[in-house]
Amino acid sequence: MAGSTTIPRGPHEIAMARGGRRAAVTVAVVELHLRDAVHASRAGTLRTTGPVRGVALPPLTGAVHAALYRPAGLGRLLERQAVRAALAELRAGLVAAGWLRAFPPGRTGAARRSLKQLRYRHPLPADRAGLQAEEILLAVALYGDRALTALAPRFARDAGLTGRGGSTERESPGLSCGSGSGMSCGVV
């Protein structure tokens, strides 16, 4: 199955293939923000506003929500065990789908072509007027910081997702998943 090139199911997978762990977690944070379940707190941190009722959250979004038992910035959130485990599972699915290579870590040609096609079919919106939550999440998954700046500028800035060191763009080489396996998965 490693050779198959199915399109990932959702924005978390697309974000992971485009920009790595940080981009995928950012999509989860924005999803929670759109559900009014997470707000920006002091000094670029995030905090929950309580439980998310009436909807089943994707695994990564649920892990992010649970990991915000105490306010945290995106960097700290990426270190929390539940988030690391959900990211490892997400990455394994992308490797199995043929979008990511296990070694050396990175995007496959099929992923690059598919991301290009998705960007062509879904151009970056100028603002959020008339957009559904799914369209906002897809834009953040495909365009990262540019989408955050256009669609959720105040939240992105206040939560530390953009500006002063915050970014959803590609991670630096050598960052690890923190899974304890010794395998690097920060560059995808």
Short mmCIF file of the C-alpha atoms (twelve columns), coordinates in Angstrom:
data_MODEL
# 
_entry.id   MODEL 
# 
loop_
_atom_site.group_PDB 
_atom_site.id 
_atom_site.type_symbol 
_atom_site.label_atom_id 
_atom_site.label_alt_id 
_atom_site.label_comp_id 
_atom_site.label_asym_id 
_atom_site.label_seq_id 
_atom_site.Cartn_x 
_atom_site.Cartn_y 
_atom_site.Cartn_z 
_atom_site.pdbx_PDB_model_num 
ATOM 1   C CA . MET A 1   0.000   0.000  0.000  1 
ATOM 2   C CA . ALA A 2   2.991   2.319  0.362  1 
ATOM 3   C CA . GLY A 3   2.812   3.004  -3.363 1 
ATOM 4   C CA . SER A 4   -0.810  4.158  -3.405 1 
ATOM 5   C CA . THR A 5   -1.473  7.850  -3.816 1 
ATOM 6   C CA . THR A 6   -4.931  8.439  -2.435 1 
ATOM 7   C CA . ILE A 7   -5.763  11.991 -1.485 1 
ATOM 8   C CA . PRO A 8   -5.745  12.490 2.274  1 
ATOM 9   C CA . ARG A 9   -9.151  12.663 3.881  1 
ATOM 10  C CA . GLY A 10  -8.967  16.014 5.524  1 
ATOM 11  C CA . PRO A 11  -7.205  19.246 6.320  1 
ATOM 12  C CA . HIS A 12  -5.037  17.744 9.084  1 
ATOM 13  C CA . GLU A 13  -3.443  15.312 6.631  1 
ATOM 14  C CA . ILE A 14  -3.051  17.987 3.975  1 
ATOM 15  C CA . ALA A 15  -1.425  20.335 6.492  1 
ATOM 16  C CA . MET A 16  0.939   17.609 7.710  1 
ATOM 17  C CA . ALA A 17  2.028   16.855 4.142  1 
ATOM 18  C CA . ARG A 18  2.451   20.549 3.336  1 
ATOM 19  C CA . GLY A 19  4.091   21.871 6.457  1 
ATOM 20  C CA . GLY A 20  4.710   19.156 9.021  1 
ATOM 21  C CA . ARG A 21  3.617   18.706 12.617 1 
ATOM 22  C CA . ARG A 22  3.214   22.381 13.439 1 
ATOM 23  C CA . ALA A 23  0.958   22.971 10.426 1 
ATOM 24  C CA . ALA A 24  -1.247  19.991 11.324 1 
ATOM 25  C CA . VAL A 25  -1.604  21.132 14.942 1 
ATOM 26  C CA . THR A 26  -2.393  24.653 13.743 1 
ATOM 27  C CA . VAL A 27  -5.310  23.277 11.712 1 
ATOM 28  C CA . ALA A 28  -6.549  21.472 14.831 1 
ATOM 29  C CA . VAL A 29  -6.256  24.674 16.883 1 
ATOM 30  C CA . VAL A 30  -8.153  26.685 14.250 1 
ATOM 31  C CA . GLU A 31  -10.837 23.982 14.141 1 
ATOM 32  C CA . LEU A 32  -11.268 24.273 17.900 1 
ATOM 33  C CA . HIS A 33  -11.300 28.070 17.642 1 
ATOM 34  C CA . LEU A 34  -14.042 27.932 14.995 1 
ATOM 35  C CA . ARG A 35  -16.065 25.736 17.397 1 
ATOM 36  C CA . ASP A 36  -15.442 28.337 20.119 1 
ATOM 37  C CA . ALA A 37  -13.626 25.694 22.170 1 
ATOM 38  C CA . VAL A 38  -10.214 27.403 22.259 1 
ATOM 39  C CA . HIS A 39  -9.234  31.029 22.726 1 
ATOM 40  C CA . ALA A 40  -5.979  32.922 22.699 1 
ATOM 41  C CA . SER A 41  -4.730  33.509 26.204 1 
ATOM 42  C CA . ARG A 42  -1.972  35.699 27.543 1 
ATOM 43  C CA . ALA A 43  1.470   35.873 25.956 1 
ATOM 44  C CA . GLY A 44  0.676   33.843 22.836 1 
ATOM 45  C CA . THR A 45  -0.827  30.834 24.570 1 
ATOM 46  C CA . LEU A 46  -4.012  28.878 23.991 1 
ATOM 47  C CA . ARG A 47  -6.648  27.777 26.469 1 
ATOM 48  C CA . THR A 48  -9.818  25.736 26.231 1 
ATOM 49  C CA . THR A 49  -13.208 27.176 26.979 1 
ATOM 50  C CA . GLY A 50  -14.614 23.820 28.046 1 
ATOM 51  C CA . PRO A 51  -15.693 20.561 26.465 1 
ATOM 52  C CA . VAL A 52  -16.739 20.241 22.836 1 
ATOM 53  C CA . ARG A 53  -20.221 18.766 22.850 1 
ATOM 54  C CA . GLY A 54  -22.318 17.184 20.163 1 
ATOM 55  C CA . VAL A 55  -19.601 16.468 17.639 1 
ATOM 56  C CA . ALA A 56  -16.947 13.811 17.195 1 
ATOM 57  C CA . LEU A 57  -13.581 15.484 16.772 1 
ATOM 58  C CA . PRO A 58  -10.871 14.118 14.492 1 
ATOM 59  C CA . PRO A 59  -8.163  12.346 16.551 1 
ATOM 60  C CA . LEU A 60  -5.597  15.156 16.320 1 
ATOM 61  C CA . THR A 61  -8.141  17.844 17.193 1 
ATOM 62  C CA . GLY A 62  -9.331  15.797 20.180 1 
ATOM 63  C CA . ALA A 63  -5.751  15.283 21.332 1 
ATOM 64  C CA . VAL A 64  -5.016  19.015 21.052 1 
ATOM 65  C CA . HIS A 65  -8.158  19.880 23.008 1 
ATOM 66  C CA . ALA A 66  -7.305  17.363 25.723 1 
ATOM 67  C CA . ALA A 67  -3.678  18.556 25.829 1 
ATOM 68  C CA . LEU A 68  -4.830  22.073 26.616 1 
ATOM 69  C CA . TYR A 69  -5.770  21.016 30.147 1 
ATOM 70  C CA . ARG A 70  -3.455  23.875 31.024 1 
ATOM 71  C CA . PRO A 71  -2.813  26.905 28.756 1 
ATOM 72  C CA . ALA A 72  0.102   26.368 26.395 1 
ATOM 73  C CA . GLY A 73  1.752   27.869 23.372 1 
ATOM 74  C CA . LEU A 74  1.998   25.922 20.144 1 
ATOM 75  C CA . GLY A 75  5.575   24.820 20.876 1 
ATOM 76  C CA . ARG A 76  4.620   23.364 24.266 1 
ATOM 77  C CA . LEU A 77  1.508   21.790 22.766 1 
ATOM 78  C CA . LEU A 78  3.655   19.929 20.217 1 
ATOM 79  C CA . GLU A 79  5.582   18.362 23.126 1 
ATOM 80  C CA . ARG A 80  2.559   16.940 24.947 1 
ATOM 81  C CA . GLN A 81  2.274   13.159 24.746 1 
ATOM 82  C CA . ALA A 82  -1.292  12.938 23.423 1 
ATOM 83  C CA . VAL A 83  -0.489  15.344 20.592 1 
ATOM 84  C CA . ARG A 84  2.759   13.542 19.731 1 
ATOM 85  C CA . ALA A 85  0.908   10.223 19.573 1 
ATOM 86  C CA . ALA A 86  -1.846  11.647 17.349 1 
ATOM 87  C CA . LEU A 87  0.772   13.205 15.054 1 
ATOM 88  C CA . ALA A 88  2.655   9.911  14.792 1 
ATOM 89  C CA . GLU A 89  -0.578  8.146  13.814 1 
ATOM 90  C CA . LEU A 90  -1.376  10.853 11.263 1 
ATOM 91  C CA . ARG A 91  2.104   10.583 9.788  1 
ATOM 92  C CA . ALA A 92  1.900   6.782  9.591  1 
ATOM 93  C CA . GLY A 93  -1.337  7.119  7.617  1 
ATOM 94  C CA . LEU A 94  0.331   9.520  5.184  1 
ATOM 95  C CA . VAL A 95  3.257   7.147  4.730  1 
ATOM 96  C CA . ALA A 96  0.820   4.294  4.028  1 
ATOM 97  C CA . ALA A 97  -1.087  6.511  1.557  1 
ATOM 98  C CA . GLY A 98  2.131   7.287  -0.318 1 
ATOM 99  C CA . TRP A 99  2.191   10.987 0.556  1 
ATOM 100 C CA . LEU A 100 5.196   10.867 2.892  1 
ATOM 101 C CA . ARG A 101 8.389   8.827  2.858  1 
ATOM 102 C CA . ALA A 102 9.458   7.055  6.014  1 
ATOM 103 C CA . PHE A 103 13.147  7.398  5.179  1 
ATOM 104 C CA . PRO A 104 14.475  9.842  4.376  1 
ATOM 105 C CA . PRO A 105 11.556  11.780 5.800  1 
ATOM 106 C CA . GLY A 106 9.827   13.968 3.273  1 
ATOM 107 C CA . ARG A 107 6.993   14.506 0.862  1 
ATOM 108 C CA . THR A 108 6.634   12.234 -2.146 1 
ATOM 109 C CA . GLY A 109 6.236   13.426 -5.709 1 
ATOM 110 C CA . ALA A 110 2.611   12.295 -5.583 1 
ATOM 111 C CA . ALA A 111 2.014   14.539 -2.563 1 
ATOM 112 C CA . ARG A 112 3.627   17.523 -4.270 1 
ATOM 113 C CA . ARG A 113 1.486   17.021 -7.367 1 
ATOM 114 C CA . SER A 114 -1.687  16.550 -5.322 1 
ATOM 115 C CA . LEU A 115 -1.013  19.635 -3.199 1 
ATOM 116 C CA . LYS A 116 -0.480  21.644 -6.372 1 
ATOM 117 C CA . GLN A 117 -3.802  20.368 -7.776 1 
ATOM 118 C CA . LEU A 118 -5.609  21.144 -4.520 1 
ATOM 119 C CA . ARG A 119 -4.217  24.700 -4.502 1 
ATOM 120 C CA . TYR A 120 -5.333  25.135 -8.115 1 
ATOM 121 C CA . ARG A 121 -8.877  23.950 -7.285 1 
ATOM 122 C CA . HIS A 122 -9.017  25.905 -4.007 1 
ATOM 123 C CA . PRO A 123 -7.340  29.304 -4.350 1 
ATOM 124 C CA . LEU A 124 -6.570  31.310 -1.228 1 
ATOM 125 C CA . PRO A 125 -9.677  33.274 -0.217 1 
ATOM 126 C CA . ALA A 126 -9.213  37.010 0.344  1 
ATOM 127 C CA . ASP A 127 -11.297 36.962 3.546  1 
ATOM 128 C CA . ARG A 128 -13.693 34.732 5.484  1 
ATOM 129 C CA . ALA A 129 -16.922 36.282 4.207  1 
ATOM 130 C CA . GLY A 130 -19.292 33.468 3.250  1 
ATOM 131 C CA . LEU A 131 -16.843 30.651 4.000  1 
ATOM 132 C CA . GLN A 132 -17.859 27.516 5.870  1 
ATOM 133 C CA . ALA A 133 -15.587 26.163 8.612  1 
ATOM 134 C CA . GLU A 134 -14.405 23.320 6.330  1 
ATOM 135 C CA . GLU A 135 -13.306 25.844 3.688  1 
ATOM 136 C CA . ILE A 136 -11.359 27.852 6.276  1 
ATOM 137 C CA . LEU A 137 -9.610  24.710 7.541  1 
ATOM 138 C CA . LEU A 138 -8.731  23.630 4.001  1 
ATOM 139 C CA . ALA A 139 -7.289  27.081 3.256  1 
ATOM 140 C CA . VAL A 140 -5.189  26.981 6.446  1 
ATOM 141 C CA . ALA A 141 -4.031  23.465 5.537  1 
ATOM 142 C CA . LEU A 142 -3.043  24.480 2.005  1 
ATOM 143 C CA . TYR A 143 -1.672  27.997 2.571  1 
ATOM 144 C CA . GLY A 144 -0.516  28.155 6.201  1 
ATOM 145 C CA . ASP A 145 0.453   31.619 7.410  1 
ATOM 146 C CA . ARG A 146 -1.053  33.423 4.420  1 
ATOM 147 C CA . ALA A 147 -4.469  31.871 5.151  1 
ATOM 148 C CA . LEU A 148 -4.204  32.568 8.879  1 
ATOM 149 C CA . THR A 149 -3.379  36.201 8.153  1 
ATOM 150 C CA . ALA A 150 -6.315  36.538 5.735  1 
ATOM 151 C CA . LEU A 151 -8.947  34.472 7.577  1 
ATOM 152 C CA . ALA A 152 -8.200  34.682 11.311 1 
ATOM 153 C CA . PRO A 153 -5.633  37.464 11.761 1 
ATOM 154 C CA . ARG A 154 -6.403  38.507 15.325 1 
ATOM 155 C CA . PHE A 155 -6.684  34.960 16.672 1 
ATOM 156 C CA . ALA A 156 -3.533  33.848 14.813 1 
ATOM 157 C CA . ARG A 157 -1.529  36.778 16.177 1 
ATOM 158 C CA . ASP A 158 -2.883  36.609 19.743 1 
ATOM 159 C CA . ALA A 159 -2.450  32.819 19.942 1 
ATOM 160 C CA . GLY A 160 1.155   33.023 18.717 1 
ATOM 161 C CA . LEU A 161 0.429   31.150 15.484 1 
ATOM 162 C CA . THR A 162 1.939   33.924 13.344 1 
ATOM 163 C CA . GLY A 163 4.360   36.761 14.005 1 
ATOM 164 C CA . ARG A 164 7.233   36.835 16.512 1 
ATOM 165 C CA . GLY A 165 8.404   33.283 15.923 1 
ATOM 166 C CA . GLY A 166 5.043   31.678 15.182 1 
ATOM 167 C CA . SER A 167 4.627   30.066 11.782 1 
ATOM 168 C CA . THR A 168 2.896   27.144 10.132 1 
ATOM 169 C CA . GLU A 169 5.501   26.952 7.441  1 
ATOM 170 C CA . ARG A 170 7.837   24.012 6.981  1 
ATOM 171 C CA . GLU A 171 9.642   22.835 10.074 1 
ATOM 172 C CA . SER A 172 13.392  22.977 10.470 1 
ATOM 173 C CA . PRO A 173 15.373  19.845 9.620  1 
ATOM 174 C CA . GLY A 174 16.153  17.582 12.534 1 
ATOM 175 C CA . LEU A 175 13.023  18.141 14.595 1 
ATOM 176 C CA . SER A 176 11.783  14.838 15.887 1 
ATOM 177 C CA . CYS A 177 8.336   13.474 16.583 1 
ATOM 178 C CA . GLY A 178 9.269   12.805 20.160 1 
ATOM 179 C CA . SER A 179 7.905   9.294  19.879 1 
ATOM 180 C CA . GLY A 180 10.990  7.792  21.461 1 
ATOM 181 C CA . SER A 181 11.748  5.749  18.353 1 
ATOM 182 C CA . GLY A 182 14.680  7.904  17.357 1 
ATOM 183 C CA . MET A 183 13.151  8.455  13.918 1 
ATOM 184 C CA . SER A 184 12.925  12.026 12.709 1 
ATOM 185 C CA . CYS A 185 9.609   13.161 11.308 1 
ATOM 186 C CA . GLY A 186 9.839   16.923 11.551 1 
ATOM 187 C CA . VAL A 187 10.641  17.477 7.895  1 
ATOM 188 C CA . VAL A 188 7.902   16.292 5.610  1 
# 
